[in-house]
């Protein structure tokens, strides 16, 4: 099942990037004053990975992956991804892209609320 594998990969990356930020990148993040920014990206990444896993596990094997799942994929990639890049590079315009990911996450939640797993 593709959705299950994607959710597992996103969960793995959330844990790995969270640990890497806390240990391997901490001096860089502290120098850029971006520790909290990285932590926010990792937090949203992990939470939405769990949501994606729940969606994947709730689907019958032959079911199509719901649109909400793909909005969560896009949202995590854009929201957390831009926060990770911003944290390391300290290039502020990455923060202007971050809300696009947040909107994708909101759409994913709205689709779950109004359409469920259809």
Backbone atoms as SQL, in Angstrom:
CREATE TABLE atoms (id INTEGER PRIMARY KEY, chain TEXT, resi INTEGER, resn TEXT, atom TEXT, x REAL, y REAL, z REAL);
INSERT INTO atoms VALUES
  (1, 'A', 1, 'UNK', 'N', 0.853, -1.183, 0.000),
  (2, 'A', 1, 'UNK', 'CA', 0.000, 0.000, 0.000),
  (3, 'A', 1, 'UNK', 'C', 0.898, 1.245, 0.000),
  (4, 'A', 2, 'UNK', 'N', 0.752, 2.058, -0.998),
  (5, 'A', 2, 'UNK', 'CA', 1.595, 3.232, -1.162),
  (6, 'A', 2, 'UNK', 'C', 1.410, 4.235, -0.026),
  (7, 'A', 3, 'UNK', 'N', 0.181, 4.506, 0.377),
  (8, 'A', 3, 'UNK', 'CA', -0.073, 5.495, 1.433),
  (9, 'A', 3, 'UNK', 'C', 0.620, 5.093, 2.736),
  (10, 'A', 4, 'UNK', 'N', 0.583, 3.822, 3.059),
  (11, 'A', 4, 'UNK', 'CA', 1.235, 3.341, 4.284),
  (12, 'A', 4, 'UNK', 'C', 2.744, 3.558, 4.217),
  (13, 'A', 5, 'UNK', 'N', 3.337, 3.264, 3.079),
  (14, 'A', 5, 'UNK', 'CA', 4.783, 3.458, 2.928),
  (15, 'A', 5, 'UNK', 'C', 5.163, 4.932, 2.998),
  (16, 'A', 6, 'UNK', 'N', 4.366, 5.776, 2.374),
  (17, 'A', 6, 'UNK', 'CA', 4.641, 7.216, 2.409),
  (18, 'A', 6, 'UNK', 'C', 4.516, 7.728, 3.838),
  (19, 'A', 7, 'UNK', 'N', 3.472, 7.319, 4.538),
  (20, 'A', 7, 'UNK', 'CA', 3.287, 7.752, 5.929),
  (21, 'A', 7, 'UNK', 'C', 4.451, 7.283, 6.795),
  (22, 'A', 8, 'UNK', 'N', 4.885, 6.040, 6.604),
  (23, 'A', 8, 'UNK', 'CA', 6.016, 5.512, 7.381),
  (24, 'A', 8, 'UNK', 'C', 7.294, 6.284, 7.069),
  (25, 'A', 9, 'UNK', 'N', 7.517, 6.603, 5.804),
  (26, 'A', 9, 'UNK', 'CA', 8.691, 7.387, 5.423),
  (27, 'A', 9, 'UNK', 'C', 8.649, 8.776, 6.049),
  (28, 'A', 10, 'UNK', 'N', 7.491, 9.420, 6.018),
  (29, 'A', 10, 'UNK', 'CA', 7.364, 10.744, 6.618),
  (30, 'A', 10, 'UNK', 'C', 7.591, 10.675, 8.129),
  (31, 'A', 11, 'UNK', 'N', 7.083, 9.628, 8.782),
  (32, 'A', 11, 'UNK', 'CA', 7.318, 9.460, 10.220),
  (33, 'A', 11, 'UNK', 'C', 8.788, 9.254, 10.527),
  (34, 'A', 12, 'UNK', 'N', 9.444, 8.408, 9.745),
  (35, 'A', 12, 'UNK', 'CA', 10.877, 8.172, 9.909),
  (36, 'A', 12, 'UNK', 'C', 11.646, 9.481, 9.777),
  (37, 'A', 13, 'UNK', 'N', 11.349, 10.239, 8.721),
  (38, 'A', 13, 'UNK', 'CA', 12.046, 11.509, 8.496),
  (39, 'A', 13, 'UNK', 'C', 11.772, 12.516, 9.610),
  (40, 'A', 14, 'UNK', 'N', 10.558, 12.512, 10.138),
  (41, 'A', 14, 'UNK', 'CA', 10.231, 13.437, 11.232),
  (42, 'A', 14, 'UNK', 'C', 11.109, 13.169, 12.448),
  (43, 'A', 15, 'UNK', 'N', 11.245, 11.915, 12.801),
  (44, 'A', 15, 'UNK', 'CA', 12.077, 11.556, 13.952),
  (45, 'A', 15, 'UNK', 'C', 13.551, 11.840, 13.658),
  (46, 'A', 16, 'UNK', 'N', 14.014, 11.439, 12.476),
  (47, 'A', 16, 'UNK', 'CA', 15.420, 11.642, 12.121),
  (48, 'A', 16, 'UNK', 'C', 15.776, 13.126, 12.067),
  (49, 'A', 17, 'UNK', 'N', 14.925, 13.934, 11.434),
  (50, 'A', 17, 'UNK', 'CA', 15.212, 15.370, 11.333),
  (51, 'A', 17, 'UNK', 'C', 15.081, 16.064, 12.683),
  (52, 'A', 18, 'UNK', 'N', 14.131, 15.624, 13.494),
  (53, 'A', 18, 'UNK', 'CA', 14.022, 16.188, 14.835),
  (54, 'A', 18, 'UNK', 'C', 15.281, 15.936, 15.650),
  (55, 'A', 19, 'UNK', 'N', 15.779, 14.705, 15.597),
  (56, 'A', 19, 'UNK', 'CA', 16.999, 14.360, 16.332),
  (57, 'A', 19, 'UNK', 'C', 18.220, 15.069, 15.745),
  (58, 'A', 20, 'UNK', 'N', 18.294, 15.141, 14.425),
  (59, 'A', 20, 'UNK', 'CA', 19.420, 15.808, 13.775),
  (60, 'A', 20, 'UNK', 'C', 19.457, 17.288, 14.146),
  (61, 'A', 21, 'UNK', 'N', 18.286, 17.914, 14.192),
  (62, 'A', 21, 'UNK', 'CA', 18.228, 19.322, 14.588),
  (63, 'A', 21, 'UNK', 'C', 18.641, 19.530, 16.033),
  (64, 'A', 22, 'UNK', 'N', 18.209, 18.619, 16.897),
  (65, 'A', 22, 'UNK', 'CA', 18.517, 18.754, 18.324),
  (66, 'A', 22, 'UNK', 'C', 19.976, 18.473, 18.642),
  (67, 'A', 23, 'UNK', 'N', 20.611, 17.633, 17.844),
  (68, 'A', 23, 'UNK', 'CA', 21.986, 17.240, 18.164),
  (69, 'A', 23, 'UNK', 'C', 22.995, 17.733, 17.129),
  (70, 'A', 24, 'UNK', 'N', 22.856, 17.293, 15.892),
  (71, 'A', 24, 'UNK', 'CA', 23.849, 17.614, 14.877),
  (72, 'A', 24, 'UNK', 'C', 23.844, 19.054, 14.409),
  (73, 'A', 25, 'UNK', 'N', 22.668, 19.657, 14.369),
  (74, 'A', 25, 'UNK', 'CA', 22.569, 21.030, 13.851),
  (75, 'A', 25, 'UNK', 'C', 22.424, 22.088, 14.936),
  (76, 'A', 26, 'UNK', 'N', 22.379, 21.688, 16.178),
  (77, 'A', 26, 'UNK', 'CA', 22.084, 22.654, 17.241),
  (78, 'A', 26, 'UNK', 'C', 22.987, 23.884, 17.223),
  (79, 'A', 27, 'UNK', 'N', 24.305, 23.743, 17.027),
  (80, 'A', 27, 'UNK', 'CA', 25.145, 24.954, 16.986),
  (81, 'A', 27, 'UNK', 'C', 24.749, 25.916, 15.856),
  (82, 'A', 28, 'UNK', 'N', 24.454, 25.375, 14.688),
  (83, 'A', 28, 'UNK', 'CA', 24.041, 26.217, 13.558),
  (84, 'A', 28, 'UNK', 'C', 22.699, 26.868, 13.835),
  (85, 'A', 29, 'UNK', 'N', 21.762, 26.087, 14.330),
  (86, 'A', 29, 'UNK', 'CA', 20.424, 26.619, 14.616),
  (87, 'A', 29, 'UNK', 'C', 20.486, 27.680, 15.707),
  (88, 'A', 30, 'UNK', 'N', 21.302, 27.454, 16.714),
  (89, 'A', 30, 'UNK', 'CA', 21.447, 28.439, 17.789),
  (90, 'A', 30, 'UNK', 'C', 22.099, 29.713, 17.268),
  (91, 'A', 31, 'UNK', 'N', 23.106, 29.566, 16.417),
  (92, 'A', 31, 'UNK', 'CA', 23.779, 30.744, 15.856),
  (93, 'A', 31, 'UNK', 'C', 22.833, 31.565, 14.991),
  (94, 'A', 32, 'UNK', 'N', 21.910, 30.885, 14.292),
  (95, 'A', 32, 'UNK', 'CA', 20.925, 31.571, 13.451),
  (96, 'A', 32, 'UNK', 'C', 19.688, 31.998, 14.233),
  (97, 'A', 33, 'UNK', 'N', 19.657, 31.672, 15.533),
  (98, 'A', 33, 'UNK', 'CA', 18.488, 31.935, 16.373),
  (99, 'A', 33, 'UNK', 'C', 17.243, 31.262, 15.784),
  (100, 'A', 34, 'UNK', 'N', 17.410, 30.014, 15.321),
  (101, 'A', 34, 'UNK', 'CA', 16.336, 29.302, 14.634),
  (102, 'A', 34, 'UNK', 'C', 16.000, 27.950, 15.266),
  (103, 'A', 35, 'UNK', 'N', 16.378, 27.730, 16.516),
  (104, 'A', 35, 'UNK', 'CA', 16.059, 26.463, 17.178),
  (105, 'A', 35, 'UNK', 'C', 14.547, 26.258, 17.210),
  (106, 'A', 36, 'UNK', 'N', 13.804, 27.269, 17.619),
  (107, 'A', 36, 'UNK', 'CA', 12.342, 27.155, 17.712),
  (108, 'A', 36, 'UNK', 'C', 11.711, 26.945, 16.342),
  (109, 'A', 37, 'UNK', 'N', 12.287, 27.541, 15.311),
  (110, 'A', 37, 'UNK', 'CA', 11.756, 27.371, 13.954),
  (111, 'A', 37, 'UNK', 'C', 11.893, 25.913, 13.523),
  (112, 'A', 38, 'UNK', 'N', 13.072, 25.327, 13.743),
  (113, 'A', 38, 'UNK', 'CA', 13.294, 23.908, 13.414),
  (114, 'A', 38, 'UNK', 'C', 12.333, 23.028, 14.213),
  (115, 'A', 39, 'UNK', 'N', 12.197, 23.319, 15.506),
  (116, 'A', 39, 'UNK', 'CA', 11.312, 22.519, 16.360),
  (117, 'A', 39, 'UNK', 'C', 9.867, 22.587, 15.883),
  (118, 'A', 40, 'UNK', 'N', 9.424, 23.755, 15.429),
  (119, 'A', 40, 'UNK', 'CA', 8.060, 23.876, 14.904),
  (120, 'A', 40, 'UNK', 'C', 7.894, 23.006, 13.661),
  (121, 'A', 41, 'UNK', 'N', 8.869, 23.051, 12.762),
  (122, 'A', 41, 'UNK', 'CA', 8.807, 22.203, 11.572),
  (123, 'A', 41, 'UNK', 'C', 8.752, 20.732, 11.925),
  (124, 'A', 42, 'UNK', 'N', 9.591, 20.307, 12.862),
  (125, 'A', 42, 'UNK', 'CA', 9.632, 18.902, 13.267),
  (126, 'A', 42, 'UNK', 'C', 8.336, 18.490, 13.967),
  (127, 'A', 43, 'UNK', 'N', 7.785, 19.384, 14.777),
  (128, 'A', 43, 'UNK', 'CA', 6.541, 19.112, 15.497),
  (129, 'A', 43, 'UNK', 'C', 5.390, 18.869, 14.511),
  (130, 'A', 44, 'UNK', 'N', 5.186, 19.798, 13.592),
  (131, 'A', 44, 'UNK', 'CA', 4.120, 19.646, 12.602),
  (132, 'A', 44, 'UNK', 'C', 4.375, 18.434, 11.700),
  (133, 'A', 45, 'UNK', 'N', 5.620, 18.187, 11.371),
  (134, 'A', 45, 'UNK', 'CA', 5.996, 17.044, 10.547),
  (135, 'A', 45, 'UNK', 'C', 5.559, 15.742, 11.221),
  (136, 'A', 46, 'UNK', 'N', 5.904, 15.591, 12.495),
  (137, 'A', 46, 'UNK', 'CA', 5.584, 14.359, 13.206),
  (138, 'A', 46, 'UNK', 'C', 4.081, 14.189, 13.401),
  (139, 'A', 47, 'UNK', 'N', 3.396, 15.241, 13.811),
  (140, 'A', 47, 'UNK', 'CA', 1.950, 15.140, 14.032),
  (141, 'A', 47, 'UNK', 'C', 1.236, 14.710, 12.757),
  (142, 'A', 48, 'UNK', 'N', 1.583, 15.345, 11.655),
  (143, 'A', 48, 'UNK', 'CA', 0.875, 15.031, 10.418),
  (144, 'A', 48, 'UNK', 'C', 1.316, 13.690, 9.823),
  (145, 'A', 49, 'UNK', 'N', 2.494, 13.227, 10.174),
  (146, 'A', 49, 'UNK', 'CA', 2.895, 11.874, 9.777),
  (147, 'A', 49, 'UNK', 'C', 2.000, 10.845, 10.462),
  (148, 'A', 50, 'UNK', 'N', 1.680, 11.074, 11.716),
  (149, 'A', 50, 'UNK', 'CA', 0.789, 10.173, 12.451),
  (150, 'A', 50, 'UNK', 'C', -0.612, 10.211, 11.839),
  (151, 'A', 51, 'UNK', 'N', -1.087, 11.394, 11.469),
  (152, 'A', 51, 'UNK', 'CA', -2.396, 11.509, 10.822),
  (153, 'A', 51, 'UNK', 'C', -2.390, 10.749, 9.496),
  (154, 'A', 52, 'UNK', 'N', -1.319, 10.903, 8.730),
  (155, 'A', 52, 'UNK', 'CA', -1.214, 10.190, 7.459),
  (156, 'A', 52, 'UNK', 'C', -1.206, 8.677, 7.689),
  (157, 'A', 53, 'UNK', 'N', -0.533, 8.231, 8.733),
  (158, 'A', 53, 'UNK', 'CA', -0.513, 6.814, 9.065),
  (159, 'A', 53, 'UNK', 'C', -1.915, 6.326, 9.424),
  (160, 'A', 54, 'UNK', 'N', -2.640, 7.110, 10.210),
  (161, 'A', 54, 'UNK', 'CA', -4.005, 6.732, 10.586),
  (162, 'A', 54, 'UNK', 'C', -4.898, 6.619, 9.353),
  (163, 'A', 55, 'UNK', 'N', -4.755, 7.555, 8.434),
  (164, 'A', 55, 'UNK', 'CA', -5.535, 7.494, 7.193),
  (165, 'A', 55, 'UNK', 'C', -5.174, 6.222, 6.420),
  (166, 'A', 56, 'UNK', 'N', -3.889, 5.976, 6.267),
  (167, 'A', 56, 'UNK', 'CA', -3.445, 4.807, 5.507),
  (168, 'A', 56, 'UNK', 'C', -3.957, 3.509, 6.128),
  (169, 'A', 57, 'UNK', 'N', -3.921, 3.414, 7.445),
  (170, 'A', 57, 'UNK', 'CA', -4.373, 2.199, 8.119),
  (171, 'A', 57, 'UNK', 'C', -5.889, 2.034, 8.059),
  (172, 'A', 58, 'UNK', 'N', -6.623, 3.128, 7.923),
  (173, 'A', 58, 'UNK', 'CA', -8.079, 3.072, 7.873),
  (174, 'A', 58, 'UNK', 'C', -8.605, 2.688, 6.490),
  (175, 'A', 59, 'UNK', 'N', -7.745, 2.707, 5.488),
  (176, 'A', 59, 'UNK', 'CA', -8.181, 2.426, 4.120),
  (177, 'A', 59, 'UNK', 'C', -8.207, 0.930, 3.841),
  (178, 'A', 60, 'UNK', 'N', -9.266, 0.474, 3.171),
  (179, 'A', 60, 'UNK', 'CA', -9.214, -0.912, 2.670),
  (180, 'A', 60, 'UNK', 'C', -8.078, -1.029, 1.657),
  (181, 'A', 61, 'UNK', 'N', -7.520, -2.192, 1.515),
  (182, 'A', 61, 'UNK', 'CA', -6.350, -2.396, 0.662),
  (183, 'A', 61, 'UNK', 'C', -6.555, -1.906, -0.763),
  (184, 'A', 62, 'UNK', 'N', -7.762, -2.054, -1.293),
  (185, 'A', 62, 'UNK', 'CA', -8.005, -1.695, -2.693),
  (186, 'A', 62, 'UNK', 'C', -8.489, -0.256, -2.866),
  (187, 'A', 63, 'UNK', 'N', -8.646, 0.469, -1.781),
  (188, 'A', 63, 'UNK', 'CA', -9.196, 1.830, -1.856),
  (189, 'A', 63, 'UNK', 'C', -8.171, 2.820, -2.411),
  (190, 'A', 64, 'UNK', 'N', -8.689, 3.805, -3.097),
  (191, 'A', 64, 'UNK', 'CA', -7.837, 4.908, -3.559),
  (192, 'A', 64, 'UNK', 'C', -7.453, 5.758, -2.355),
  (193, 'A', 65, 'UNK', 'N', -6.266, 6.322, -2.396),
  (194, 'A', 65, 'UNK', 'CA', -5.816, 7.189, -1.309),
  (195, 'A', 65, 'UNK', 'C', -6.595, 8.494, -1.379),
  (196, 'A', 66, 'UNK', 'N', -7.221, 8.894, -0.263),
  (197, 'A', 66, 'UNK', 'CA', -8.064, 10.101, -0.293),
  (198, 'A', 66, 'UNK', 'C', -7.250, 11.377, -0.528),
  (199, 'A', 67, 'UNK', 'N', -7.924, 12.358, -1.089),
  (200, 'A', 67, 'UNK', 'CA', -7.301, 13.633, -1.407),
  (201, 'A', 67, 'UNK', 'C', -6.699, 14.286, -0.159),
  (202, 'A', 68, 'UNK', 'N', -7.341, 14.130, 0.981),
  (203, 'A', 68, 'UNK', 'CA', -6.823, 14.714, 2.224),
  (204, 'A', 68, 'UNK', 'C', -5.399, 14.252, 2.492),
  (205, 'A', 69, 'UNK', 'N', -5.126, 12.981, 2.262),
  (206, 'A', 69, 'UNK', 'CA', -3.791, 12.430, 2.475),
  (207, 'A', 69, 'UNK', 'C', -2.761, 13.198, 1.656),
  (208, 'A', 70, 'UNK', 'N', -3.073, 13.444, 0.385),
  (209, 'A', 70, 'UNK', 'CA', -2.126, 14.122, -0.501),
  (210, 'A', 70, 'UNK', 'C', -1.939, 15.581, -0.117),
  (211, 'A', 71, 'UNK', 'N', -2.984, 16.200, 0.443),
  (212, 'A', 71, 'UNK', 'CA', -2.808, 17.561, 0.947),
  (213, 'A', 71, 'UNK', 'C', -1.900, 17.559, 2.180),
  (214, 'A', 72, 'UNK', 'N', -1.986, 16.525, 3.004),
  (215, 'A', 72, 'UNK', 'CA', -1.063, 16.418, 4.138),
  (216, 'A', 72, 'UNK', 'C', 0.373, 16.210, 3.651),
  (217, 'A', 73, 'UNK', 'N', 0.555, 15.390, 2.624),
  (218, 'A', 73, 'UNK', 'CA', 1.891, 15.192, 2.052),
  (219, 'A', 73, 'UNK', 'C', 2.451, 16.532, 1.576),
  (220, 'A', 74, 'UNK', 'N', 1.669, 17.250, 0.787),
  (221, 'A', 74, 'UNK', 'CA', 2.118, 18.551, 0.275),
  (222, 'A', 74, 'UNK', 'C', 2.348, 19.534, 1.415),
  (223, 'A', 75, 'UNK', 'N', 1.446, 19.547, 2.376),
  (224, 'A', 75, 'UNK', 'CA', 1.558, 20.484, 3.494),
  (225, 'A', 75, 'UNK', 'C', 2.807, 20.266, 4.320),
  (226, 'A', 76, 'UNK', 'N', 3.079, 19.024, 4.663),
  (227, 'A', 76, 'UNK', 'CA', 4.284, 18.726, 5.451),
  (228, 'A', 76, 'UNK', 'C', 5.536, 19.074, 4.651),
  (229, 'A', 77, 'UNK', 'N', 5.532, 18.697, 3.389),
  (230, 'A', 77, 'UNK', 'CA', 6.698, 18.960, 2.548),
  (231, 'A', 77, 'UNK', 'C', 6.984, 20.453, 2.462),
  (232, 'A', 78, 'UNK', 'N', 5.946, 21.239, 2.217),
  (233, 'A', 78, 'UNK', 'CA', 6.141, 22.683, 2.053),
  (234, 'A', 78, 'UNK', 'C', 6.309, 23.382, 3.397),
  (235, 'A', 79, 'UNK', 'N', 5.415, 23.125, 4.357),
  (236, 'A', 79, 'UNK', 'CA', 5.466, 23.812, 5.649),
  (237, 'A', 79, 'UNK', 'C', 6.747, 23.471, 6.400),
  (238, 'A', 80, 'UNK', 'N', 6.921, 22.193, 6.693),
  (239, 'A', 80, 'UNK', 'CA', 8.103, 21.792, 7.469),
  (240, 'A', 80, 'UNK', 'C', 9.378, 21.954, 6.654),
  (241, 'A', 81, 'UNK', 'N', 9.310, 21.617, 5.374),
  (242, 'A', 81, 'UNK', 'CA', 10.493, 21.737, 4.524),
  (243, 'A', 81, 'UNK', 'C', 11.047, 23.152, 4.476),
  (244, 'A', 82, 'UNK', 'N', 10.169, 24.131, 4.310),
  (245, 'A', 82, 'UNK', 'CA', 10.657, 25.510, 4.265),
  (246, 'A', 82, 'UNK', 'C', 11.171, 25.965, 5.626),
  (247, 'A', 83, 'UNK', 'N', 10.566, 25.481, 6.703),
  (248, 'A', 83, 'UNK', 'CA', 11.085, 25.835, 8.027),
  (249, 'A', 83, 'UNK', 'C', 12.458, 25.213, 8.260),
  (250, 'A', 84, 'UNK', 'N', 12.665, 23.986, 7.796),
  (251, 'A', 84, 'UNK', 'CA', 13.981, 23.365, 7.917),
  (252, 'A', 84, 'UNK', 'C', 15.021, 24.166, 7.131),
  (253, 'A', 85, 'UNK', 'N', 14.683, 24.513, 5.894),
  (254, 'A', 85, 'UNK', 'CA', 15.627, 25.267, 5.057),
  (255, 'A', 85, 'UNK', 'C', 15.896, 26.644, 5.657),
  (256, 'A', 86, 'UNK', 'N', 14.854, 27.315, 6.101),
  (257, 'A', 86, 'UNK', 'CA', 15.003, 28.632, 6.740),
  (258, 'A', 86, 'UNK', 'C', 15.920, 28.540, 7.958),
  (259, 'A', 87, 'UNK', 'N', 15.746, 27.496, 8.742),
  (260, 'A', 87, 'UNK', 'CA', 16.542, 27.332, 9.962),
  (261, 'A', 87, 'UNK', 'C', 18.027, 27.180, 9.677),
  (262, 'A', 88, 'UNK', 'N', 18.352, 26.455, 8.631),
  (263, 'A', 88, 'UNK', 'CA', 19.749, 26.182, 8.314),
  (264, 'A', 88, 'UNK', 'C', 20.394, 27.336, 7.549),
  (265, 'A', 89, 'UNK', 'N', 19.643, 27.906, 6.606),
  (266, 'A', 89, 'UNK', 'CA', 20.229, 28.950, 5.748),
  (267, 'A', 89, 'UNK', 'C', 20.067, 30.350, 6.323),
  (268, 'A', 90, 'UNK', 'N', 19.061, 30.539, 7.171),
  (269, 'A', 90, 'UNK', 'CA', 18.710, 31.847, 7.728),
  (270, 'A', 90, 'UNK', 'C', 18.337, 32.853, 6.625),
  (271, 'A', 91, 'UNK', 'N', 17.849, 32.328, 5.494),
  (272, 'A', 91, 'UNK', 'CA', 17.373, 33.161, 4.381),
  (273, 'A', 91, 'UNK', 'C', 15.878, 33.360, 4.582),
  (274, 'A', 92, 'UNK', 'N', 15.512, 34.583, 4.953),
  (275, 'A', 92, 'UNK', 'CA', 14.165, 34.876, 5.406),
  (276, 'A', 92, 'UNK', 'C', 13.040, 34.649, 4.420),
  (277, 'A', 93, 'UNK', 'N', 13.307, 34.748, 3.110),
  (278, 'A', 93, 'UNK', 'CA', 12.191, 34.612, 2.171),
  (279, 'A', 93, 'UNK', 'C', 11.602, 33.209, 2.157),
  (280, 'A', 94, 'UNK', 'N', 12.323, 32.218, 2.684),
  (281, 'A', 94, 'UNK', 'CA', 11.723, 30.878, 2.800),
  (282, 'A', 94, 'UNK', 'C', 10.477, 30.915, 3.673),
  (283, 'A', 95, 'UNK', 'N', 10.490, 31.814, 4.655),
  (284, 'A', 95, 'UNK', 'CA', 9.332, 31.950, 5.534),
  (285, 'A', 95, 'UNK', 'C', 8.088, 32.440, 4.814),
  (286, 'A', 96, 'UNK', 'N', 8.258, 33.089, 3.669),
  (287, 'A', 96, 'UNK', 'CA', 7.111, 33.550, 2.893),
  (288, 'A', 96, 'UNK', 'C', 6.405, 32.400, 2.181),
  (289, 'A', 97, 'UNK', 'N', 7.101, 31.288, 1.983),
  (290, 'A', 97, 'UNK', 'CA', 6.515, 30.124, 1.314),
  (291, 'A', 97, 'UNK', 'C', 5.798, 29.216, 2.323),
  (292, 'A', 98, 'UNK', 'N', 6.248, 29.245, 3.555),
  (293, 'A', 98, 'UNK', 'CA', 5.726, 28.368, 4.604),
  (294, 'A', 98, 'UNK', 'C', 4.205, 28.367, 4.702),
  (295, 'A', 99, 'UNK', 'N', 3.530, 29.535, 4.642),
  (296, 'A', 99, 'UNK', 'CA', 2.064, 29.523, 4.761),
  (297, 'A', 99, 'UNK', 'C', 1.344, 28.717, 3.681),
  (298, 'A', 100, 'UNK', 'N', 1.965, 28.542, 2.523),
  (299, 'A', 100, 'UNK', 'CA', 1.346, 27.697, 1.488),
  (300, 'A', 100, 'UNK', 'C', 1.194, 26.274, 2.025),
  (301, 'A', 101, 'UNK', 'N', 2.223, 25.808, 2.706),
  (302, 'A', 101, 'UNK', 'CA', 2.149, 24.489, 3.332),
  (303, 'A', 101, 'UNK', 'C', 1.095, 24.441, 4.418),
  (304, 'A', 102, 'UNK', 'N', 0.988, 25.521, 5.193),
  (305, 'A', 102, 'UNK', 'CA', -0.040, 25.579, 6.232),
  (306, 'A', 102, 'UNK', 'C', -1.437, 25.513, 5.646),
  (307, 'A', 103, 'UNK', 'N', -1.635, 26.172, 4.522),
  (308, 'A', 103, 'UNK', 'CA', -2.942, 26.121, 3.849),
  (309, 'A', 103, 'UNK', 'C', -3.224, 24.695, 3.365),
  (310, 'A', 104, 'UNK', 'N', -2.219, 24.017, 2.839),
  (311, 'A', 104, 'UNK', 'CA', -2.402, 22.621, 2.420),
  (312, 'A', 104, 'UNK', 'C', -2.810, 21.743, 3.607),
  (313, 'A', 105, 'UNK', 'N', -2.185, 21.965, 4.756),
  (314, 'A', 105, 'UNK', 'CA', -2.556, 21.200, 5.955),
  (315, 'A', 105, 'UNK', 'C', -3.997, 21.495, 6.356),
  (316, 'A', 106, 'UNK', 'N', -4.387, 22.757, 6.309),
  (317, 'A', 106, 'UNK', 'CA', -5.771, 23.126, 6.633),
  (318, 'A', 106, 'UNK', 'C', -6.763, 22.485, 5.664),
  (319, 'A', 107, 'UNK', 'N', -6.424, 22.474, 4.393),
  (320, 'A', 107, 'UNK', 'CA', -7.299, 21.837, 3.400),
  (321, 'A', 107, 'UNK', 'C', -7.417, 20.342, 3.696),
  (322, 'A', 108, 'UNK', 'N', -6.306, 19.710, 4.046),
  (323, 'A', 108, 'UNK', 'CA', -6.353, 18.294, 4.412),
  (324, 'A', 108, 'UNK', 'C', -7.309, 18.038, 5.560),
  (325, 'A', 109, 'UNK', 'N', -7.227, 18.864, 6.603),
  (326, 'A', 109, 'UNK', 'CA', -8.138, 18.717, 7.741),
  (327, 'A', 109, 'UNK', 'C', -9.583, 18.979, 7.336),
  (328, 'A', 110, 'UNK', 'N', -9.815, 20.006, 6.517),
  (329, 'A', 110, 'UNK', 'CA', -11.178, 20.317, 6.071),
  (330, 'A', 110, 'UNK', 'C', -11.754, 19.169, 5.236),
  (331, 'A', 111, 'UNK', 'N', -10.934, 18.594, 4.368),
  (332, 'A', 111, 'UNK', 'CA', -11.396, 17.454, 3.579),
  (333, 'A', 111, 'UNK', 'C', -11.760, 16.272, 4.473),
  (334, 'A', 112, 'UNK', 'N', -10.967, 16.023, 5.496),
  (335, 'A', 112, 'UNK', 'CA', -11.318, 14.946, 6.431),
  (336, 'A', 112, 'UNK', 'C', -12.621, 15.251, 7.143),
  (337, 'A', 113, 'UNK', 'N', -12.809, 16.510, 7.533),
  (338, 'A', 113, 'UNK', 'CA', -14.019, 16.887, 8.267),
  (339, 'A', 113, 'UNK', 'C', -15.273, 16.762, 7.405),
  (340, 'A', 114, 'UNK', 'N', -15.175, 17.144, 6.150),
  (341, 'A', 114, 'UNK', 'CA', -16.364, 17.211, 5.305),
  (342, 'A', 114, 'UNK', 'C', -16.549, 16.012, 4.384),
  (343, 'A', 115, 'UNK', 'N', -15.466, 15.317, 4.050),
  (344, 'A', 115, 'UNK', 'CA', -15.578, 14.192, 3.125),
  (345, 'A', 115, 'UNK', 'C', -15.156, 12.871, 3.730),
  (346, 'A', 116, 'UNK', 'N', -14.500, 12.925, 4.879),
  (347, 'A', 116, 'UNK', 'CA', -14.004, 11.687, 5.470),
  (348, 'A', 116, 'UNK', 'C', -12.938, 11.052, 4.604),
  (349, 'A', 117, 'UNK', 'N', -12.995, 9.770, 4.435),
  (350, 'A', 117, 'UNK', 'CA', -12.000, 9.050, 3.647),
  (351, 'A', 117, 'UNK', 'C', -12.498, 8.742, 2.235),
  (352, 'A', 118, 'UNK', 'N', -13.493, 9.475, 1.787),
  (353, 'A', 118, 'UNK', 'CA', -14.018, 9.262, 0.419),
  (354, 'A', 118, 'UNK', 'C', -13.051, 9.737, -0.617);
